[in-house]
Amino acid sequence: MSWDRPFAQPVPLPEGPPAQTLRDAADYIRKLPLPERDGQEWRLAVQMLIDAAEDRGPMLFARMGIVRALEAHVARTLNSEGQGPSQNPGQDRGQGNLKCNRDASI
């Protein structure tokens, strides 16, 4: 088992330097608050990291798990900060019903 395996591309983290290795990513996850760390996305990311460290899964999946969990966290943070009454902010500005030129004749 090697937690020192490097990612093909570093994973940018919201705080601190990017995760270069599986160990860096695991250390970041360990520092998260327990309620957040217990979320579905982070549990999946942890499993992908473990699989990669034990040579049971590809490094790409480990990287994708971390990136997806980070994106879900950012989306949740933006939604909790109150983007307005609509779940789709673009529709509040009249941008929700865009049509292509080919749709004009329909």
C-alpha positions in Angstrom: 0.0 0.0 0.0 1.4 3.4 -1.0 -0.2 6.6 0.0 2.7 8.4 -1.6 1.5 7.7 -5.2 1.3 11.0 -7.1 -1.7 12.2 -9.1 -1.1 12.8 -12.8 -2.3 16.3 -12.2 -2.4 18.0 -8.8 -5.8 18.4 -7.3 -6.5 22.1 -6.4 -7.8 22.4 -2.9 -9.8 25.4 -1.5 -7.2 25.9 1.3 -3.5 25.3 1.1 -1.4 23.9 -1.7 -2.9 21.4 -4.2 -2.9 17.7 -3.3 0.0 16.1 -5.1 -0.4 12.6 -3.6 -3.0 10.3 -2.2 -1.6 11.2 1.3 -2.2 14.9 0.6 -5.8 14.3 -0.4 -6.4 12.0 2.6 -4.9 14.7 5.0 -7.2 17.3 3.6 -10.2 15.1 4.1 -9.2 14.3 7.7 -9.2 18.0 8.5 -12.8 18.5 7.3 -15.6 18.8 9.9 -17.1 15.4 10.7 -20.6 16.2 9.4 -19.1 17.3 6.0 -16.7 14.4 5.9 -19.6 11.9 6.5 -21.4 13.2 3.3 -21.9 10.7 0.5 -19.4 12.5 -1.9 -16.6 12.4 0.6 -17.2 8.8 1.6 -17.0 7.8 -2.0 -13.8 9.9 -2.4 -12.3 8.2 0.6 -13.1 4.8 -0.9 -11.5 5.7 -4.2 -8.4 6.9 -2.4 -8.2 3.6 -0.4 -8.7 1.6 -3.6 -5.9 3.5 -5.4 -3.5 3.2 -2.4 -4.1 -0.6 -2.3 -3.7 -0.9 -6.1 -7.3 -2.0 -6.5 -8.4 1.1 -8.4 -7.0 3.7 -10.8 -5.5 6.9 -9.7 -7.8 8.7 -12.1 -10.8 7.5 -10.1 -9.2 8.7 -6.9 -8.7 12.2 -8.4 -12.2 12.3 -9.8 -13.6 11.4 -6.4 -11.8 14.2 -4.7 -12.7 16.7 -7.5 -16.4 15.7 -7.4 -16.6 16.0 -3.6 -15.0 19.4 -3.8 -17.5 20.6 -6.5 -20.4 19.3 -4.5 -19.2 21.2 -1.4 -18.9 24.4 -3.4 -22.4 24.0 -4.9 -23.8 23.4 -1.4 -22.0 26.4 0.0 -23.3 28.7 -2.8 -26.9 27.4 -2.3 -26.7 27.9 1.4 -25.5 31.5 1.0 -28.9 32.4 -0.6 -28.8 32.7 -4.3 -32.3 34.0 -4.3 -35.7 32.3 -4.5 -35.0 30.3 -7.6 -32.9 27.2 -7.7 -31.7 28.2 -11.2 -30.3 31.8 -10.9 -30.2 32.2 -14.7 -34.0 32.1 -14.9 -34.3 35.1 -12.6 -32.7 37.2 -15.3 -34.8 35.9 -18.1 -32.1 33.6 -19.4 -33.8 30.3 -18.7 -35.7 29.9 -22.0 -33.0 30.5 -24.7 -33.8 29.2 -28.2 -31.6 28.5 -31.1 -32.2 30.0 -34.5 -33.5 26.6 -35.8 -36.2 26.7 -33.1 -37.6 30.0 -34.4 -39.7 28.3 -37.0 -41.3 25.9 -34.5 
